[in-house]
Structures are given as C-alpha cells and as structure tokens.
C-alpha cells in the first residue's frame, strides 16, 4: 500500500502540495524532471486523472511546465513561487488566527512577542 492521503482536502490538492514540499526542501530541483502522473498515480494508488489534476494545478501556478513528448519539469523560480504561496497561507492560517485569539484573551502585542521569543528558545 502506498503512502496514505488521509486529510479531508481533495487528493489532487494534496498531490500538488507533496510536489511543492519536494521543491521547497530541495529534493526536486529547478529544471529537473518532475515525477510523471503515471508514477504519481501508481505510488499513491490513485486515479491517473486525479494525479494529472494535481500536476496541472502546479502548471497553472507556474511551478511546473511541460516539455512536449518528454514530461513535466520544475520551472526556474518555482521554489520562490512555492515559498511565497506557503508564507501567505502561513500568515492567513496561523498569524491572523493567533492575533484574533490573543485579542480575545487580552494578550497585548508585547506579550505575544515575548511568548514567541520564549517559544524560539525552547
């Protein structure tokens, strides 16, 4: 059995994120050939159309591009695109949520900064 897709988000989104993770971590380098949809489908035991949908999401974002008759490749600048997208998601999912909860609890900005610094030293 291949690695599981256990999250409640669409599988094609999770596929796109796994490829992005490899690009961000440097496992998959810019201008390197990306795994084929056939390979992805076999590895995760999913429908090839679902794998293709995940890959096409990254093509639309300028992270992957197609070389006719050869396959998909990681675009130059793909890592920065992926990192910027993740930073924006991080801001929306964590920072905004944290600030709202801090305000609800009466935690000041200075107290929040202290908490973050304390967390960094652990």
Protein Blocks (a to p, Z undefined) as FASTA:
>chain_A
ZZddfbfbdfklmmmmmmmmmmmnomacghiacddfklmmmmnopafklmmmmmmmmmmn
omaccdehibccddehklmmmmmmmmmmmmmmmmmmmmmmmmmnopafklmmmmmmmmmm
ZZ
